[in-house]
Amino acid sequence: MRKFLKSNEIIELLKDIKEREDIFYDRKNHTLYNYNLENKQNNLLRLPLAWPVIDDWKNYIDLDRKFIFVIVIIQAGQATIGVFNQNLDVFEHKVLRTYMVRKKQGKSQLKYLKTKGKSRAGSRIRLKNTYLFFEDINIYLQRWFKEYSVDRIIYHIPTMMKNLWKSSKVDIPFDLDSEKCLKSPFNIKSPTFEEMKKIAKFSLDGEIKNEIVIGEKCLKYC
């Protein structure tokens, strides 16, 4: 059995297991689970990241699955953001770049400040650009969230940059700790438009986490 399944395959799988009463939905992790013999949570299936949060996972079987999701990929000096629907139509997208990486060293000014502290004019420029970088990202996101009813946010950002994003003078138009937000589990090579489109496509796939029993048949990733 493949590890990743397309949305239509996930729908068929949900139909096959809809009669089971021992499967539950973890809203925060967007995952179906049951309990193992030790009574610990046993993750079975991660639903497609782009699918909205719902109260009952069985509703996905007959759901008219029209939805909009936003992808935010941020790395030092570059970010790509976009708005997609369930058909992977791109409603909005933007690639943002700024000078916040120390030449030759390849180290962001934020990481440098943690070890060396503030230095000369170049450092101050990079630090100012860093603040403006996050403000610009949030300005675009705020506008898009006014124009679209967003069901899901999928994001990627290095841990050390997350607090700076959250503390920007321009507010993020959503709560990063909400159930609507999911951190991307995919490897990010570079925050480009092409990379974002790949992540959007992967976000419509589900992932088998553990074996799932359907009658006498057992599905599992091999």
TABELGI-V195838 format. One record per residue. RES is the residue in one letter. SS is DSSP state (@ for helix, = for strand, . for the rest). PHI is phi as a letter, one per 40 degrees, with the letter a starting at -180 (* if undefined). PSI is psi as a letter, one per 30 degrees, with the letter a starting at -180 (999 if undefined). Layout:
# TABELGI-V195838
RES_SS_PHI_PSI, RES_SS_PHI_PSI
This chain:
# TABELGI-V195838
M_._*_k, R_._c_l, K_._c_e, F_=_b_k, L_=_b_k, K_._c_l, S_@_d_e, N_@_c_e, E_@_c_e, I_@_c_e, I_@_d_e, E_@_c_e, L_@_c_e, L_@_c_e, K_@_c_e, D_@_c_f, I_@_b_g, K_._c_f, E_._c_f, R_._c_k, E_._b_g, D_._b_g, I_._b_k, F_=_b_l, Y_=_b_k, D_=_c_j, R_._c_e, K_._c_e, N_._c_f, H_._f_h, T_=_b_k, L_=_c_k, Y_=_a_l, N_=_b_a, Y_=_b_k, N_._c_a, L_._c_f, E_._c_g, N_._g_h, K_._b_l, Q_=_c_k, N_=_b_j, N_=_c_k, L_=_b_e, L_=_a_k, R_=_c_k, L_._c_l, P_._d_k, L_._d_e, A_._c_f, W_._c_k, P_._c_l, V_._c_k, I_._b_l, D_._c_e, D_._b_k, W_@_c_f, K_@_c_f, N_@_c_f, Y_@_c_f, I_@_c_e, D_._b_g, L_._c_k, D_._c_j, R_._c_i, K_._c_k, F_._a_l, I_=_b_k, F_=_b_l, V_=_b_k, I_=_b_k, V_=_b_j, I_=_b_j, I_=_b_k, Q_=_b_l, A_._c_j, G_._g_f, Q_=_a_k, A_=_a_l, T_=_b_k, I_=_b_k, G_=_a_l, V_=_b_k, F_=_b_l, N_=_b_a, Q_._c_f, N_._c_g, L_._g_g, D_._c_k, V_=_c_j, F_=_c_e, E_=_a_k, H_=_a_l, K_=_a_k, V_=_b_k, L_=_b_k, R_=_b_l, T_._a_l, Y_._c_j, M_._b_g, V_=_b_k, R_=_c_k, K_._d_k, K_._g_e, Q_._c_f, G_._g_g, K_=_b_k, S_=_c_l, Q_@_c_e, L_@_c_e, K_@_c_e, Y_@_c_e, L_@_c_f, K_@_c_f, T_@_b_e, K_@_b_f, G_._g_a, K_._c_k, S_._b_c, R_._c_a, A_@_d_e, G_@_d_e, S_@_c_e, R_@_c_e, I_@_c_e, R_@_c_e, L_@_c_e, K_@_c_e, N_@_c_e, T_@_c_e, Y_@_c_e, L_@_c_e, F_@_d_e, F_@_c_e, E_@_c_e, D_@_c_e, I_@_d_e, N_@_c_f, I_@_c_e, Y_@_c_e, L_@_c_e, Q_@_d_e, R_@_c_e, W_@_c_e, F_@_c_f, K_@_c_f, E_@_c_f, Y_._b_k, S_._c_j, V_._c_k, D_._c_f, R_=_a_k, I_=_b_k, I_=_b_k, Y_=_b_l, H_=_a_k, I_=_a_k, P_._d_k, T_@_d_e, M_@_c_f, M_@_c_f, K_@_c_e, N_@_c_e, L_@_c_e, W_@_c_e, K_@_c_f, S_._c_g, S_._d_k, K_._c_f, V_._c_j, D_._c_k, I_._c_k, P_._c_g, F_._a_l, D_._c_j, L_._c_f, D_._c_g, S_._c_l, E_._c_f, K_._c_f, C_=_c_k, L_=_b_k, K_=_c_k, S_._c_k, P_._c_f, F_._c_l, N_._c_k, I_._b_j, K_._c_e, S_._a_k, P_._c_i, T_._b_l, F_@_c_e, E_@_c_e, E_@_c_e, M_@_c_e, K_@_c_e, K_@_c_e, I_@_c_e, A_@_c_e, K_@_c_e, F_@_c_f, S_._c_f, L_._c_g, D_._b_k, G_=_c_l, E_=_b_k, I_=_c_k, K_._c_f, N_._a_l, E_._c_k, I_=_b_k, V_=_c_k, I_=_b_j, G_._g_c, E_._c_g, K_=_c_k, C_=_b_k, L_=_c_k, K_._a_l, Y_._c_k, C_._b_999
